[in-house]
Amino acid sequence: MQAHIYIMGFVQGVGYRSFVRSKAREYELMGWVKNLPDGRVEVVAQSFEANVSQGKEKLIKFIDDLKRGPFLAEVSDVVVKWEDSSVPGEPELKSYTDFIIIK
């Protein structure tokens, strides 16, 4: 189970990527976060819980935290695309072993 997330607002230059990485590690999620040239932040977060509903619950809590962001951020919108390679016809997802900031 994976969430591909785009965060809009005043989210660059305010410690947002470090905040995302910290929250991801708190929820034991894997993936990455990076700034985009258009001012958005892009996140891919995966849960490897054996129980799919528990994994999705972790991702939902993580996304709720991203909507708030760190102290200086002003999040205006969050767009989430759910991706699941166990669904027939969906492409295989890349597996990550850590949560990193892509510079």
GROMACS elastic network, one bead per residue, 0.5 to 0.9 nm:
[ bonds ]
;  ai    aj funct       b0    kb
    1    45     6  0.86218   500
    1    46     6  0.58750   500
    1    47     6  0.58862   500
    1    48     6  0.71879   500
    1    49     6  0.87817   500
    1    52     6  0.73056   500
    1    55     6  0.72506   500
    1    56     6  0.70397   500
    1    59     6  0.88868   500
    1    82     6  0.74895   500
    1    83     6  0.61247   500
    1    85     6  0.73267   500
    1    86     6  0.82362   500
    1    93     6  0.87408   500
    2    31     6  0.89514   500
    2    44     6  0.69926   500
    2    45     6  0.56406   500
    2    47     6  0.65614   500
    2    56     6  0.83750   500
    2    59     6  0.81159   500
    2    81     6  0.83988   500
    2    82     6  0.59663   500
    2    83     6  0.50539   500
    2    84     6  0.61674   500
    2    85     6  0.87396   500
    2    93     6  0.81036   500
    3    43     6  0.78935   500
    3    44     6  0.58216   500
    3    45     6  0.53405   500
    3    46     6  0.64849   500
    3    47     6  0.88536   500
    3    56     6  0.89154   500
    3    59     6  0.72326   500
    3    63     6  0.88540   500
    3    80     6  0.63268   500
    3    81     6  0.57838   500
    3    83     6  0.60825   500
    3    84     6  0.87163   500
    4    42     6  0.75567   500
    4    43     6  0.58787   500
    4    45     6  0.66461   500
    4    46     6  0.88886   500
    4    79     6  0.82521   500
    4    80     6  0.57169   500
    4    81     6  0.51061   500
    4    82     6  0.63998   500
    4    83     6  0.73130   500
    5    41     6  0.81718   500
    5    42     6  0.57531   500
    5    44     6  0.62338   500
    5    45     6  0.80339   500
    5    63     6  0.82869   500
    5    78     6  0.69124   500
    5    79     6  0.56380   500
    5    81     6  0.64271   500
    5    82     6  0.86722   500
    6    40     6  0.65997   500
    6    41     6  0.57475   500
    6    43     6  0.63821   500
    6    44     6  0.89783   500
    6    77     6  0.82056   500
    6    78     6  0.56957   500
    6    79     6  0.51625   500
    6    80     6  0.66207   500
    6    81     6  0.88404   500
    7    11     6  0.75029   500
    7    40     6  0.55573   500
    7    41     6  0.51123   500
    7    42     6  0.64716   500
    7    43     6  0.81318   500
    7    66     6  0.79051   500
    7    67     6  0.78981   500
    7    75     6  0.69392   500
    7    76     6  0.77742   500
    7    77     6  0.59825   500
    7    79     6  0.65941   500
    7    80     6  0.88806   500
    8    11     6  0.67917   500
    8    39     6  0.72413   500
    8    41     6  0.67887   500
    8    74     6  0.85495   500
    8    75     6  0.59096   500
    8    76     6  0.55650   500
    8    77     6  0.51064   500
    8    78     6  0.62745   500
    8    79     6  0.84528   500
    9    12     6  0.84550   500
    9    39     6  0.76166   500
    9    40     6  0.69939   500
    9    73     6  0.77689   500
    9    74     6  0.56707   500
    9    77     6  0.67606   500
   10    13     6  0.83181   500
   10    14     6  0.79597   500
   10    39     6  0.77453   500
   10    40     6  0.83001   500
   10    72     6  0.83869   500
   10    73     6  0.55526   500
   10    75     6  0.61969   500
   10    76     6  0.77742   500
   11    14     6  0.62407   500
   11    15     6  0.79369   500
   11    16     6  0.58606   500
   11    17     6  0.84587   500
   11    35     6  0.86731   500
   11    39     6  0.73282   500
   11    40     6  0.68777   500
   11    41     6  0.68763   500
   11    69     6  0.81119   500
   11    70     6  0.89338   500
   11    72     6  0.83658   500
   11    73     6  0.52542   500
   11    74     6  0.64236   500
   11    75     6  0.66032   500
   12    15     6  0.71885   500
   12    16     6  0.64698   500
   12    17     6  0.80232   500
   12    35     6  0.69179   500
   12    39     6  0.65836   500
   12    40     6  0.74886   500
   12    41     6  0.73918   500
   12    73     6  0.78946   500
   13    16     6  0.73512   500
   13    17     6  0.89799   500
   13    73     6  0.87197   500
   14    17     6  0.84096   500
   14    70     6  0.75822   500
   14    71     6  0.81794   500
   14    72     6  0.57173   500
   14    73     6  0.59182   500
   15    18     6  0.54611   500
   15    19     6  0.62032   500
   15    20     6  0.87732   500
   15    70     6  0.70078   500
   15    71     6  0.88614   500
   15    72     6  0.79801   500
   15    73     6  0.79964   500
   16    20     6  0.61723   500
   16    21     6  0.87132   500
   16    41     6  0.83276   500
   16    66     6  0.87282   500
   16    69     6  0.66071   500
   16    70     6  0.61750   500
   16    72     6  0.85951   500
   16    73     6  0.69329   500
   17    20     6  0.50083   500
   17    21     6  0.62400   500
   17    22     6  0.85988   500
   17    33     6  0.61810   500
   17    34     6  0.68080   500
   17    35     6  0.77625   500
   17    41     6  0.78209   500
   17   101     6  0.65993   500
   17   102     6  0.89742   500
   18    21     6  0.51175   500
   18    22     6  0.61197   500
   18    23     6  0.86168   500
   18    33     6  0.87962   500
   18   101     6  0.74502   500
   19    22     6  0.51510   500
   19    23     6  0.62020   500
   19    24     6  0.85569   500
   19    66     6  0.83737   500
   19    69     6  0.71205   500
   19    70     6  0.62344   500
   20    23     6  0.52082   500
   20    24     6  0.60315   500
   20    25     6  0.86111   500
   20    32     6  0.88741   500
   20    33     6  0.71718   500
   20    43     6  0.83008   500
   20    62     6  0.85650   500
   20    65     6  0.85249   500
   20    66     6  0.68613   500
   20    69     6  0.79635   500
   20    70     6  0.87974   500
   20   101     6  0.88123   500
   21    24     6  0.50517   500
   21    25     6  0.61908   500
   21    26     6  0.85496   500
   21    31     6  0.89698   500
   21    32     6  0.76665   500
   21    33     6  0.73086   500
   21    99     6  0.61791   500
   21   100     6  0.66033   500
   21   101     6  0.70151   500
   22    25     6  0.52895   500
   22    26     6  0.62082   500
   22    27     6  0.88538   500
   22    99     6  0.88304   500
   23    27     6  0.63440   500
   23    28     6  0.85323   500
   23    29     6  0.85558   500
   23    62     6  0.66613   500
   23    65     6  0.75844   500
   23    66     6  0.83765   500
   24    27     6  0.52300   500
   24    28     6  0.60155   500
   24    30     6  0.69632   500
   24    31     6  0.83543   500
   24    45     6  0.75118   500
   24    59     6  0.87973   500
   24    62     6  0.68372   500
   24    99     6  0.68184   500
   25    29     6  0.58332   500
   25    30     6  0.75926   500
   25    98     6  0.82860   500
   25    99     6  0.68933   500
   26    29     6  0.77338   500
   26    62     6  0.89454   500
   27    47     6  0.86514   500
   27    58     6  0.62702   500
   27    59     6  0.79084   500
   27    61     6  0.84404   500
   27    62     6  0.70549   500
   28    46     6  0.89385   500
   28    47     6  0.73693   500
   28    48     6  0.86600   500
   28    58     6  0.85236   500
   28    98     6  0.89188   500
   28    99     6  0.88417   500
   29    45     6  0.60907   500
   29    46     6  0.54544   500
   29    47     6  0.52106   500
   29    48     6  0.76123   500
   29    58     6  0.82337   500
   29    59     6  0.78953   500
   29    62     6  0.89015   500
   29    98     6  0.76834   500
   29    99     6  0.68889   500
   30    44     6  0.80880   500
   30    45     6  0.55897   500
   30    46     6  0.51052   500
   30    47     6  0.66731   500
   30    48     6  0.83440   500
   30    95     6  0.81216   500
   30    96     6  0.55801   500
   30    97     6  0.60272   500
   30   100     6  0.81152   500
   31    43     6  0.75580   500
   31    44     6  0.52696   500
   31    46     6  0.60464   500
   31    95     6  0.79747   500
   31    96     6  0.54831   500
   31    97     6  0.75073   500
   31    98     6  0.62461   500
   31   100     6  0.65040   500
   31   101     6  0.89225   500
   32    42     6  0.83026   500
   32    43     6  0.57699   500
   32    44     6  0.54366   500
   32    45     6  0.66675   500
   32    96     6  0.84620   500
   32    98     6  0.80822   500
   32    99     6  0.51975   500
   32   101     6  0.56878   500
   32   102     6  0.66701   500
   33    41     6  0.70932   500
   33    42     6  0.56915   500
   33    44     6  0.65767   500
   33    45     6  0.84576   500
   33    99     6  0.79199   500
   33   100     6  0.65290   500
   33   101     6  0.50680   500
   33   102     6  0.60072   500
   33   103     6  0.87442   500
   34    40     6  0.88031   500
   34    41     6  0.57694   500
   34    42     6  0.54322   500
   34    43     6  0.66322   500
   34   100     6  0.88339   500
   34   101     6  0.60052   500
   34   102     6  0.50085   500
   34   103     6  0.63537   500
   35    38     6  0.84671   500
   35    39     6  0.69106   500
   35    40     6  0.62220   500
   35    42     6  0.63278   500
   35    43     6  0.89872   500
   35   102     6  0.79178   500
   35   103     6  0.74666   500
   36    39     6  0.56530   500
   36    40     6  0.53241   500
   36    41     6  0.56974   500
   36    42     6  0.67999   500
   37    40     6  0.73355   500
   38    41     6  0.88338   500
   45    59     6  0.75011   500
   45    96     6  0.89746   500
   45    99     6  0.79730   500
   46    55     6  0.83923   500
   46    59     6  0.76481   500
   46    95     6  0.80224   500
   46    96     6  0.77951   500
   47    52     6  0.84490   500
   47    54     6  0.89055   500
   47    55     6  0.52366   500
   47    56     6  0.72623   500
   47    58     6  0.74845   500
   47    59     6  0.70170   500
   48    51     6  0.84632   500
   48    52     6  0.80886   500
   48    55     6  0.65853   500
   49    52     6  0.61420   500
   49    53     6  0.84178   500
   49    54     6  0.65779   500
   49    56     6  0.85881   500
   50    53     6  0.89141   500
   50    54     6  0.80926   500
   50    55     6  0.76390   500
   51    54     6  0.54098   500
   51    55     6  0.63840   500
   51    56     6  0.88539   500
   52    55     6  0.50069   500
   52    56     6  0.61747   500
   52    57     6  0.85550   500
   53    56     6  0.50910   500
   53    57     6  0.61037   500
   53    58     6  0.87196   500
   54    58     6  0.63421   500
   54    59     6  0.87437   500
   55    58     6  0.52090   500
   55    59     6  0.64131   500
   55    60     6  0.87506   500
   56    60     6  0.61263   500
   56    61     6  0.86720   500
   57    60     6  0.50373   500
   57    61     6  0.62723   500
   57    62     6  0.85699   500
   58    61     6  0.52147   500
   58    62     6  0.61534   500
   58    63     6  0.86547   500
   59    63     6  0.61247   500
   59    64     6  0.85934   500
   60    63     6  0.50563   500
   60    64     6  0.62014   500
   60    65     6  0.87250   500
   61    64     6  0.50184   500
   61    65     6  0.63881   500
   61    66     6  0.87652   500
   62    65     6  0.51470   500
   62    66     6  0.63582   500
   62    67     6  0.88592   500
   63    67     6  0.63158   500
   63    68     6  0.89204   500
   63    78     6  0.83200   500
   63    80     6  0.84768   500
   64    67     6  0.51895   500
   64    68     6  0.68568   500
   64    69     6  0.89392   500
   65    68     6  0.53105   500
   65    69     6  0.62074   500
   65    70     6  0.88943   500
   66    70     6  0.83129   500
   66    75     6  0.82251   500
   66    78     6  0.80700   500
   67    74     6  0.89275   500
   67    75     6  0.61209   500
   67    76     6  0.81881   500
   67    77     6  0.74909   500
   67    78     6  0.65696   500
   68    71     6  0.84587   500
   68    73     6  0.80407   500
   68    74     6  0.78574   500
   68    75     6  0.67109   500
   69    72     6  0.80293   500
   69    73     6  0.58509   500
   69    74     6  0.73342   500
   69    75     6  0.68376   500
   70    73     6  0.55527   500
   70    74     6  0.84717   500
   71    74     6  0.83550   500
   75    78     6  0.76188   500
   83    87     6  0.87196   500
   83    90     6  0.77911   500
   83    91     6  0.88342   500
   83    93     6  0.80403   500
   84    87     6  0.58595   500
   84    90     6  0.68265   500
   84    91     6  0.82412   500
   84    92     6  0.81713   500
   84    93     6  0.75398   500
   85    88     6  0.74027   500
   85    89     6  0.80516   500
   85    90     6  0.52544   500
   85    91     6  0.57719   500
   85    92     6  0.50493   500
   85    93     6  0.59458   500
   86    89     6  0.86901   500
   86    90     6  0.73215   500
   86    91     6  0.88782   500
   86    92     6  0.81717   500
   87    90     6  0.56794   500
   87    91     6  0.87113   500
   88    91     6  0.85313   500
   90    93     6  0.86766   500
   96    99     6  0.74649   500
